[in-house]
C-alpha cells in the first residue's frame, strides 16, 4: 500500500503539472494539449494485450519496479532539459507516451499480483482499500502540486513526481521484492507457449466465458459514458450553469471525496449483500447520479448542490462498481491467465474512450449541451444491459485458483 501511495502522489502531481508545463513553458495550443493527453491513453489500445501476455511469463513485481523506475527517469528528463533550455514539445509527448506504458504495466502488474497476495475471497475488499489509499492522496496531491508550481514552477514540480515514482519502486523492492511463487510468477506452461498460442488462449478464455464477457461489455459502456460526459462537463459548467473557476475547482476536489467514500463503504456492502448484489446496486444507481447534471440547469438555485451530489455519488458508485466487478473477474481467472485477461479487457474497456470523448464534444456542439447531457444519462443506463443475466443469477461464481 505504501508503494501505491507514492504512485498516487506522482499521478496526482502529473495530472496538474503536465499540461501546465506544455502551456506555460512551451506555449502549447489546445490541440497540442489534446495530443499530449492522448499519447498516454492510447497505450492501452495498442499495448495492453502484449503487456498482458508478457506479464503471464515473468516475475510481475520486477516488471512493476522497472516500470516505475523508467517512468521516474522519463519524467526527470523534463526539468533537466528545461533547465538546459532544450525542452521541446515532442519530448513532452514522448514522456507522456512512455509514462502511459509504464503506468499501464504498473496497473496491470498490481491487478495480476493482488489476487494471489490477498486471496480471491477478499479481493473486493482489498481493491477497496487500494482505492482508499489512492483517492485519499488524490484529494491532497492536486493542491500540493498547485502550491509547488507557484513556488518552484511547473517543470521543476515534475522533479517531485519523478522522485515519487522511484520511491514507489523502492517500496516494492523492500516490501515485496523477495516474494516468489504464485504472487509474482506464473507456471512454466505460460512461458513455453508461442506468441500465437498465448494470444489465442487469452482470447478464448476472456471472450468465450459469458460472465467475463458481460462484465467487460458493461465496463466498456460505462467508460463510453464517462468519456462522453467528460467532454461536456467543464464547458457545461461554464456556459450553462455559469460556474466560476473557483467553483469548478471545488467540484474537482469532491470527485476524490466520492471515491474515498465509495472505497470505505465497499467492504461493508460486500459483507452485507455479497458481490452480485453490490454490483447490481452500483450499476443500476449510476444513471441516478448522472441525471443530477441536466437537472442542475432546470433548478439553478440548487445547481451547485446537485452537481456536488453528482460528483460524490457518481465516484462512490464507480469505486463500488469497479471493486466488485474486479473481484468477480479475478474469481473467474486462474493466476496464469490474469495478465492476458486484463490485457484483452483493457482493449475493449479503454479502447473506445478517445472516440467517445470526441463524439461527446461533437454532440454537444450539434445538439446543444443540455440535450447532450441527457444522452450521457442514456449511455450510462445502458451499462446495466449486458449484466441482466448475471444480476438475475443467484448462483455463486465458481472461482479459479
N, C-alpha and C positions, 0 to 999 in steps of 0.2 A: 504493500500500500504506500510505503514511503516513496518508492520509485514512481508509482502512478502519480503521486502528489507533485514530484518535481516535473514530470511530463506535463501535468496540467498547468503548472506555472509557466512553462515555456510556451504552451499553446495559447494561454491567456494573454501573454505579452505579445506574441506574434499576431494574434487577431487584431490588436490595436496598432502595433508599431509597423507592421509590414507595409500596409497601404500608405501610411504616413511617410515612410521613407521614400516611397516612389513619388508621392505628391510633393513633399517639401524639399527633398534632396535632389530630385530629378525632374520635377515639374510634369509628372505623368498626367495624361488625359484620362477621361472616364473609360474610353475604350481600352487603353493600356492597363488600367486597374482591373477591368474585366478579364483581360487575357492573363494577367498576373494571378488572379484568383483561380481561373480555370486551369492553369498549369498544375496546381496542386491537386485539384479534384479529379482531373482526367486520369490520374494514375490508377484509380480503382477500375476504370473501364478497361484499360489496356494491360494492366499488370496483376490484377487480383488473382486470376486463375493460375498463371505461372508461379506467383508468390505462394499460393496455397499448395501447389504441387511440391514446391521447394521445401516448405515448412513440414511436409509429411515425410521428408527424407533426412532431416538434420536435427541437431540439438536446438530447440526453439529458443531457449534462454540465451544462448550465444548469439543467435540471429538478432534478438531484441537488443542486446548490448551493443553489437556492431552498428545496428540501425541508429541507435541514439547517439553514439559517438560520431557517426558520419553526418547526422543532422546537425550536431553541435559544430562540427568543423565547417560545414557549408554556411551556417548562419554566421559563424565567427568571421568568415571572409568579407561580409558586408561592411562592418565598421572599419576593418583593416583597410579595405580598398577605398572607403570614404575618406579616411584619414590621409591616405596617399594621393587622393584626388583622381582616382581611376575607376570609381564606381560607375557602372553603366546599367541601363535598363535590361539588356539581355542577361546580365549576371543575376539580377533580381529574379527574372523568370526562371533561370536555371536553378537558383537556390530554392525557389518555390516548388519546382518540379522534383528536385532531389529530396526536399523536405517532405513532399507528398508521398514519395516512395518509402522513405524511412518511417513516416508516420503510419503508413499502411502496414508495413512489416511489424511495427511495434504493436499496433492494434490487433492484427491477426495473430501474432505470436502470443499475446496475452490471452486472446479468446481461445486459442488452442490449448494453452497450458492450464488455464484456470480450472476446467472440469477435473483434471487429474489431481490438482492440488487440493481442492476442497471436497471433491465427491459430487456426483451429479445430483444427488438429492438436495444438496444445499446450494446449488448453483444460482438459483434465482435470488436468494438472499445475499450470496457473495457478490453477484453483479450489482445488487442494490447498494451494498457497502462501497463498492468501487465507485458508483455514481455519487455517493455521499462525499467521498474524498474529492472527486473531480469537480463537482458542482459547488462545493464549499469554497474551493480555491477559485473557481470561476466567478464567484461573487466579488472576490478581492482583487484578483490579478489585473483586470482591465483598469481599475482605478489606480493601482500601483504603477502600471505601465504609463498611464497618463501623467502621473507625478514624475516618473523618471524622464519622460520625454521633455517635460517642462524644465527639468534641471540639467540633463546631460545631452539632450537632442535625441531624435528618433533613431539614427543609425547606431549610436552608442548604447541605446536601450537594448538593442539586439544582443549585445555582449552578455547581458543578464540571462536572456533566453538561451543563448549558447551554453552558458555555464550550467543552467538548469538541466539541459539535455545531458551533459556529461555527468552531472550528479545523479540523474536517473539511471544512467548506465552503471555507475559505481555502486549505487544502491542494489542493483540486481547482482552485481559481482559478489558483494559481501553477503547479500541476503539469500540468493538462490543460485549463485554461480557454481556451487559444489553439488547441487542436486543432480541426480541421474535417474534413469528409468522412465516410466510412463509419463511423469510430469514434464519431462523435457524432450525425450526422444521417442521414436516410434519403432515398430518392429522392422526387422531386416527385410520383410517381404516388400514393403513400400520402396525400399532402396533398389531392389532388383528389377522393378518394373521399368519398362521403357517409357519415354515421354507419351507416346500414343496410348499405351496401356493405362498409364496413370491418369491421363486425361479422360479416357473412356470410362474407367472405373469411377472417377469422381462425378462425371456427367450422369452416368446411370444411377448412382446412389442418390445424388441430390435431386434429380428431376423425375425419377420414377416412383418415389415414395410419396403417396398422396398428402400426408401430413406436412412433410417438409415443403412440398410444392405449394400447399395452401399458405403456410407461414411466409414463404418467400414472396408469393403474389400479394399478400396483404401488406407486408412491409414495403414492397415496391410501390403500391398505390399510395400508402401513407407518405412516402418520400416524394412522390409526384405532387401530392397536395401541398406538402411543406415547401417544395421548390417553387411551385406556382404562387403560393401565398407570400413567400419571401420577396418575390419580385414586386409585389404590390404594397406590402406593409408600410414601408417608410414613406413612400410618396403619398399613400392614402392618409397616413397620419398628418402629413404636412398640408396637403391640398384639400382634403375633405374635412378632417377634424380640426385643422388649424393648430396642431400642437407645436410648441416651441422646441428648439433643440434640447433644452434642459429637461423638458417633459419626456422626450424620446429617450434621453439618456437614462432617466429613471426607469422607463419601461424595459430597457435592455438589462438592467440590474434585476428586475423581477423575474426575468427568464430563468436566471440561475437559481433564484429563490424557489421557483416552482420545481425545478429539477431536484433541489435538495429535499423539499417536502416529499416528493414522489419517492426518492430513494429511502427515506426514513419510514414511509408507510408500507412499502412493498413487502418486507419480511412479515409484518403483521397480517397483511391481506392474504398472502400466500398461506400462512399458517391457519387462518380462519376459513378461507374459501377454496384453497387449492389453486394450482396454476391455471387450470382451464377457466374457472370462473373469474379469476383475477384478469386474465387475458380478455375475456368477454366483456367485463365491466370497463376495461380500459379502452378497447377499440370502439365499443358502442357509445362511449361518452365523448370521444374526440370531436365529433361534429357539434356537440352541445357547447364545447369550448370555442370552436371556430366561429359559430354563429354570433358570438358576442361582438365580433368585429363589425359586420354590417349593421348590427343593431345599434352600435355606438353612434352612427350617423343619424339614426332615427330618434335617438334620445340624447341630444347634445349636452344637456346638463349633467348627465351621468356618463359621458363618454370616457373620461379618464378611469372611472371605477370599472366600467365594462371592459376596457382594454387591459387594465391591470389584472382583472379577473381572468381574461383570456390568457395572458402571459403565464400566470401562476398555474391555472388549471391545465392548460394545454401541455406545458412542460412536465408537470407532475404526472399526467396521464401517459406521456411519451416515455418517461422513465419506467413507469409501471408496465407499460406495453412491451418495451424492449427487454426488460429484465425477465418477464415471464416467457416471452417468445424465445429468448436466447436459452433459457432453461429447458424449454421443450425441445428446441433444436439440438442442444448438446446431449439431451437424454436419448435422442434417436440416433446419435452419431458415435461410432466407435472412435477411440483415440487416434488410430492410424489414418482416419479419414477427416479429422477436424479441420486441417488446413485446406484441403480441397473443397470441403463443404462450404467453408467461409468464402473461399475464392469465387466459386460459382454463385453463391448467394449475393456477394457484393456486386458482381457484374450486373445482376438483374435488379438489385435494390438501389444501387448508386448510379448505374449507367444512365437512367432516364433523367437524373437530376438536372444536368446542364440544359437539356432540351426543354424540360417543363419550366425552368426558370425563364427561358426566352419566350415560351408560349404564354406564361403569366403576364409578362410585360406587354406583349403584343395584344393580348386580350383586354388588358386594362386600357390601352390606347384606343382599341377598336370599339369596345362596348361601354366604356366608362368604368371608373374604379369601383363604384358602388356595385354595379352589376357583376363585375369580375369577382368581387369578394363572395358573392352568393355562389358562384361557380366553384370557388375554393371550398365552400361548405359541402357542395355536392361531391366533389372529388374525395374529400376526407370520409364522407359517409360510405363511399364505395369500398373502403378498405375492409369493411366487415364481410363483404360478399364472399370472398374466397374462403372465409373461415366458418361459414354456416354449418358445413358438415362436421367440422372439428368442434364447434361450440355446442352442437346438439349431442355430441358423443359423450356418454358418461363413463366409457371405459378408460382405465388408466393407460397412459402411453408406456409402451414397453421400452425400457432403456437399454442401451448398448454399452458394453464395457470397453 
